């Protein structure tokens, strides 16, 4: 029995060392899992944010073309409101799932900024449905849409911990007078 008692401190040391090692490995694995899960959700949020922006930009592009047809915008490829109507309907239907993903995965700030941006786009669409021919009023709407887009991208970058990006504001060419 005395040999066992002499070996007891070493045995206790081995058990404590094994337990400590196990706890350290388990904690490290748990932390790694949390980091990987956070990275996966961040990738999903970025995908949802990008998809929503892409879907909304489709509407914006159509508004530029119809505004050009009405003489409000210098876009080089005008499109009549009649030709654009089914394209707007298709773009709006495609935007709905992207909007739902945005609401599900997005931060409150990003969703709020998306609402501001889409509201500006919807006002542009209403302006064009009414057949308004007022380049100055169109530019005002265009600036609101661009400010909404800029605020949306800033909120996305902030949510994802990215550095500030370019505002994507370029000078607009003048609208040719007819």
N, C-alpha and C positions, 0 to 999 in steps of 0.2 A: 504494500500500500504506500510505503514511503516513496517509491519510485514514481507512482502515479501523482502523488502530491508534489513531488519535485517537478514533474512535467506539466502540472496544472497551469502555472502562469503562462507557459509557452502556448499551451492549448487555448487558453482564454485569449491570448494575443492573436492567435490565428483566427479564431472565431470573430473577434472584434474587427480584425483587418478585413476578413471576408465580408462581414456585414457592412463595413464602411465602404468597401469597394463596390458592393452591390448597390448601396444607396447612391453613391456618386454616379454610377453608370445609369441607374434608373432615372435620376434627376436630369442628367444630361440628355437622355433619350426623350424625356418629357419636354424639355426645353426645345430640342430639335423638332419634335412633332409640332409644338406650338408655332415655331418660326415657319415651318413648311406650310402649315395650315394658313397662317396669316399671308404668306406669299401667294398661295393658291387663291385665296379670296381677293387679294389685291389684283391678281391677274384677271379674275372674273369681273371685278369692278371696272378695271380698265377696258375690258372687252365690251361691257355694257355701256360705258360712257362713250366709247368710240362708235359703237353701233348706233346709238341714239343720235350722235352728232352727224353721222353719215346719212341716216334716214331723214333728219331734219334738213340737212344741206340739199337733199334731193328736192324738197319743196322750195327751198330758197332759189335754187338754180331755175326751177320752172317759173318762179315769180319774175326773175330777171328777164327771161325770154318773153313772157307775156307783157311785161312792162316795156320792153323794147318794141313790141308790136304796137303798143298804144302810144309810143313816142316819149315814154318817160325815162328810158334807160338806154345806154349806148351798147347793150349786148349785141354782138354781131349775128346772132341766130334768133331772130324774132319768131314767136309762136302765137298763133291766134288763140283767143280764149276758148273757142270751140274745140280746137285741136288739143288744147291743154287740159280741158275738163277731165277726160278719162285718165290722163297722166297724174293729175292732182289727186283724183280718187284713189288710184293705185298707190301713190306715194303716202297718202294718209293711212291707208290700210296697212302698208308695210311699216309705218311709224308706230302703230299701236303696240305690237309685241316688244319693240325696242323700248318704248316708254314704260311698259310694265316691268321689264327687266331693270330699267333704271330705278323705278320706284322700289323694287324689291332689294336691289343691291346697293343703291346709291346712298350717300350721306344726305342728311337733311339740307345742308347748304347747297350741294350739287343739284338736288331735285328742285329746290327753290329757284336756283339760277336757270335750270332747264325750263321751268315754267315761265320765267320772264322772257327767255329767248323764244319759246314756241308761241307765246302771246304776241310778240312782235311779228313773227312770221304769219300768224293768222290774220293780223291786221293788214299786212301787206297783201295777203290773198283776198281779203274783203275789199280793199282798195281797188284791186284789179277786177274783181267780179262786178263791181259797180261801173266799170269802164272809165274810171277817172283818168283824165289826161292833164296831169299837173306835175311836171318834172321836179319842181321845188318840194312839193309835198311828198313825192316819191323819195327824194333824197333824205328827207327827214325820217321817213319810215325805214329807209335803208340804214341810216345811222343808228337808229334804235335797235334794229336787228343786229348790226355789227357790234354794238355795245353789249347786247345780250349774249352774243356768241363769245365775246371776249371775257365777260364775267363768268360764263359757264366754264370755259377752259381754265380760267384762273381758279375757280372753285375745285375743278377736277384735279389740277396740279397740287393744290393745297391739300386735298383729301388724300392723295397718293404720295404726298411728301416729295413732290418733284420740284425742281427749281422753276422760277418764273420763265415763261416762254415769250415768244414773239406775239405781238398784238394782232398781226396779220392785217394791219390797216395800211392800205396803199392809197395814194391819191386816185380819185375817180376821174376818168376823162369827161369832158363836158358832153351833154346831150345835144346832138345835132338839132338845130331848129328847122322845122319843115315849113 
